Amino acid sequence: MDPILAYASVACLAVLMGLGALDKLRHFSLFEAAVGGYRLLPEVLLRPFSLVFVAGEALAAPLLLWPGSRQAGAALALAVLAVATLGIVLNLLQGRRDVDCGCSGLGESSAGLSWWLVGRNTLLAMLAVAGSGWLAQSARELTWMDGLTFFGATLALLGLYHAANQLIESHLKFQKIQNS
């Protein structure tokens, strides 16, 4: 794998983890309510779980950016994504789709859970693996053009993520309108 793709993957994931943690901290009571909406934990564990989850996201972001801690950051990001995805899958298997995912944009109402969110999280996990250094990467000298490519690729990945989120949200809202 070209090192620029690995760098863009971890940069994108670090931005998403950092922004997710900031949004959850800014709207912590809404995030805690979203965690409660999953109905997977007893009420006494909602706050500790929410704190640990946000701390994991917040810690993964800077760890991903430093080469010496990149693998630890990727492992932490994978753990956060696995826990979030497991919560979504368990609710979907129980037929509970009308749950705020608590993903991001907590100030806005969520359209609910879907298998598209599981797919999105799987793609984010693939970014963690791609950028972690666990896959074989080609070694080459970087040029100034690689800097432009890295910047453009990172912005493109972030744009694709936000476009996919909007499509998922719009799709779920459209389904709700059709079913009502």
One Martini backbone bead per residue (centre of mass of N, CA, C, O) as a GRO file, in nm:
protein
  180
    1MET     BB    1   0.099   0.035   0.020
    2ASP     BB    2   0.065   0.354   0.005
    3PRO     BB    3   0.151   0.593   0.235
    4ILE     BB    4  -0.068   0.807   0.167
    5LEU     BB    5  -0.313   0.628   0.226
    6ALA     BB    6  -0.243   0.578   0.521
    7TYR     BB    7  -0.236   0.875   0.611
    8ALA     BB    8  -0.525   0.949   0.523
    9SER     BB    9  -0.672   0.742   0.697
   10VAL     BB   10  -0.576   0.843   0.980
   11ALA     BB   11  -0.661   1.135   0.949
   12CYS     BB   12  -0.960   1.086   0.910
   13LEU     BB   13  -1.006   0.923   1.171
   14ALA     BB   14  -0.904   1.138   1.367
   15VAL     BB   15  -1.113   1.351   1.300
   16LEU     BB   16  -1.366   1.181   1.363
   17MET     BB   17  -1.295   1.118   1.656
   18GLY     BB   18  -1.261   1.407   1.757
   19LEU     BB   19  -1.540   1.518   1.673
   20GLY     BB   20  -1.707   1.308   1.823
   21ALA     BB   21  -1.605   1.378   2.106
   22LEU     BB   22  -1.683   1.677   2.108
   23ASP     BB   23  -1.986   1.636   2.061
   24LYS     BB   24  -2.034   1.458   2.313
   25LEU     BB   25  -1.936   1.668   2.518
   26ARG     BB   26  -2.133   1.897   2.436
   27HIS     BB   27  -2.374   1.649   2.439
   28PHE     BB   28  -2.379   1.446   2.686
   29SER     BB   29  -2.677   1.399   2.762
   30LEU     BB   30  -2.756   1.297   2.478
   31PHE     BB   31  -2.560   1.061   2.470
   32GLU     BB   32  -2.663   0.917   2.723
   33ALA     BB   33  -2.948   0.880   2.605
   34ALA     BB   34  -2.860   0.714   2.361
   35VAL     BB   35  -2.743   0.481   2.523
   36GLY     BB   36  -3.014   0.416   2.665
   37GLY     BB   37  -3.173   0.350   2.395
   38TYR     BB   38  -3.035   0.063   2.355
   39ARG     BB   39  -3.087  -0.132   2.603
   40LEU     BB   40  -2.793  -0.276   2.728
   41LEU     BB   41  -2.788  -0.114   3.000
   42PRO     BB   42  -2.777  -0.027   3.298
   43GLU     BB   43  -2.831   0.275   3.438
   44VAL     BB   44  -2.566   0.279   3.618
   45LEU     BB   45  -2.375   0.249   3.337
   46LEU     BB   46  -2.412   0.491   3.145
   47ARG     BB   47  -2.200   0.699   3.237
   48PRO     BB   48  -1.940   0.529   3.238
   49PHE     BB   49  -1.962   0.440   2.946
   50SER     BB   50  -1.971   0.720   2.816
   51LEU     BB   51  -1.696   0.813   2.921
   52VAL     BB   52  -1.523   0.587   2.798
   53PHE     BB   53  -1.603   0.627   2.505
   54VAL     BB   54  -1.509   0.922   2.476
   55ALA     BB   55  -1.219   0.869   2.566
   56GLY     BB   56  -1.148   0.677   2.337
   57GLU     BB   57  -1.191   0.876   2.110
   58ALA     BB   58  -1.004   1.106   2.216
   59LEU     BB   59  -0.742   0.923   2.222
   60ALA     BB   60  -0.728   0.815   1.930
   61ALA     BB   61  -0.665   1.066   1.768
   62PRO     BB   62  -0.365   1.131   1.861
   63LEU     BB   63  -0.251   0.843   1.827
   64LEU     BB   64  -0.284   0.834   1.512
   65LEU     BB   65  -0.074   1.076   1.443
   66TRP     BB   66   0.149   0.909   1.576
   67PRO     BB   67   0.374   0.679   1.486
   68GLY     BB   68   0.431   0.542   1.777
   69SER     BB   69   0.087   0.528   1.830
   70ARG     BB   70  -0.085   0.419   1.591
   71GLN     BB   71  -0.163   0.128   1.676
   72ALA     BB   72  -0.310   0.208   1.934
   73GLY     BB   73  -0.515   0.394   1.795
   74ALA     BB   74  -0.633   0.177   1.609
   75ALA     BB   75  -0.725  -0.014   1.833
   76LEU     BB   76  -0.912   0.189   1.972
   77ALA     BB   77  -1.090   0.253   1.728
   78LEU     BB   78  -1.185  -0.039   1.690
   79ALA     BB   79  -1.320  -0.063   1.966
   80VAL     BB   80  -1.524   0.163   1.930
   81LEU     BB   81  -1.653   0.052   1.670
   82ALA     BB   82  -1.736  -0.224   1.784
   83VAL     BB   83  -1.927  -0.127   2.005
   84ALA     BB   84  -2.115   0.042   1.827
   85THR     BB   85  -2.189  -0.187   1.628
   86LEU     BB   86  -2.302  -0.387   1.832
   87GLY     BB   87  -2.536  -0.208   1.924
   88ILE     BB   88  -2.672  -0.190   1.650
   89VAL     BB   89  -2.708  -0.492   1.589
   90LEU     BB   90  -2.874  -0.574   1.836
   91ASN     BB   91  -3.113  -0.384   1.770
   92LEU     BB   92  -3.175  -0.486   1.485
   93LEU     BB   93  -3.233  -0.785   1.575
   94GLN     BB   94  -3.481  -0.665   1.762
   95GLY     BB   95  -3.623  -0.431   1.576
   96ARG     BB   96  -3.464  -0.160   1.662
   97ARG     BB   97  -3.468   0.155   1.483
   98ASP     BB   98  -3.578   0.388   1.695
   99VAL     BB   99  -3.263   0.494   1.743
  100ASP     BB  100  -3.029   0.685   1.857
  101CYS     BB  101  -2.701   0.656   1.762
  102GLY     BB  102  -2.481   0.881   1.867
  103CYS     BB  103  -2.268   0.968   1.666
  104SER     BB  104  -2.353   1.255   1.533
  105GLY     BB  105  -2.518   1.531   1.573
  106LEU     BB  106  -2.672   1.564   1.863
  107GLY     BB  107  -2.841   1.832   1.806
  108GLU     BB  108  -2.984   1.632   1.629
  109SER     BB  109  -3.199   1.433   1.484
  110SER     BB  110  -3.243   1.096   1.448
  111ALA     BB  111  -3.354   0.836   1.227
  112GLY     BB  112  -3.167   0.591   1.316
  113LEU     BB  113  -3.128   0.258   1.243
  114SER     BB  114  -2.890   0.072   1.031
  115TRP     BB  115  -2.700  -0.114   0.810
  116TRP     BB  116  -2.544   0.130   0.705
  117LEU     BB  117  -2.390   0.185   0.970
  118VAL     BB  118  -2.233  -0.076   0.964
  119GLY     BB  119  -2.090  -0.018   0.698
  120ARG     BB  120  -1.954   0.242   0.782
  121ASN     BB  121  -1.792   0.119   1.022
  122THR     BB  122  -1.637  -0.080   0.846
  123LEU     BB  123  -1.487   0.134   0.682
  124LEU     BB  124  -1.349   0.264   0.926
  125ALA     BB  125  -1.194   0.009   1.006
  126MET     BB  126  -1.033  -0.001   0.743
  127LEU     BB  127  -0.878   0.259   0.798
  128ALA     BB  128  -0.734   0.160   1.049
  129VAL     BB  129  -0.584  -0.071   0.913
  130ALA     BB  130  -0.447   0.090   0.682
  131GLY     BB  131  -0.300   0.306   0.893
  132SER     BB  132  -0.140   0.122   1.112
  133GLY     BB  133   0.079  -0.092   0.969
  134TRP     BB  134  -0.024  -0.396   0.933
  135LEU     BB  135   0.023  -0.343   0.652
  136ALA     BB  136   0.184  -0.350   0.375
  137GLN     BB  137   0.433  -0.110   0.283
  138SER     BB  138   0.563   0.109   0.081
  139ALA     BB  139   0.884   0.231   0.022
  140ARG     BB  140   0.932   0.588  -0.005
  141GLU     BB  141   0.987   0.886  -0.121
  142LEU     BB  142   0.882   1.200  -0.047
  143THR     BB  143   0.700   1.460  -0.190
  144TRP     BB  144   0.529   1.746  -0.245
  145MET     BB  145   0.297   1.597  -0.393
  146ASP     BB  146   0.216   1.420  -0.149
  147GLY     BB  147   0.097   1.648   0.018
  148LEU     BB  148  -0.136   1.709  -0.173
  149THR     BB  149  -0.252   1.425  -0.179
  150PHE     BB  150  -0.308   1.401   0.119
  151PHE     BB  151  -0.497   1.641   0.148
  152GLY     BB  152  -0.704   1.553  -0.070
  153ALA     BB  153  -0.769   1.269   0.041
  154THR     BB  154  -0.871   1.355   0.316
  155LEU     BB  155  -1.099   1.540   0.218
  156ALA     BB  156  -1.242   1.322   0.052
  157LEU     BB  157  -1.305   1.128   0.284
  158LEU     BB  158  -1.468   1.331   0.451
  159GLY     BB  159  -1.678   1.389   0.233
  160LEU     BB  160  -1.780   1.097   0.203
  161TYR     BB  161  -1.875   1.062   0.489
  162HIS     BB  162  -2.084   1.296   0.493
  163ALA     BB  163  -2.247   1.199   0.250
  164ALA     BB  164  -2.323   0.924   0.366
  165ASN     BB  165  -2.470   1.029   0.613
  166GLN     BB  166  -2.686   1.186   0.458
  167LEU     BB  167  -2.801   0.944   0.304
  168ILE     BB  168  -2.884   0.776   0.545
  169GLU     BB  169  -3.068   0.984   0.679
  170SER     BB  170  -3.257   1.030   0.436
  171HIS     BB  171  -3.347   0.740   0.400
  172LEU     BB  172  -3.479   0.706   0.681
  173LYS     BB  173  -3.680   0.942   0.656
  174PHE     BB  174  -3.822   0.837   0.402
  175GLN     BB  175  -3.922   0.572   0.528
  176LYS     BB  176  -4.096   0.704   0.748
  177ILE     BB  177  -4.287   0.854   0.556
  178GLN     BB  178  -4.389   0.599   0.403
  179ASN     BB  179  -4.494   0.447   0.680
  180SER     BB  180  -4.710   0.689   0.771
   0.00000   0.00000   0.00000
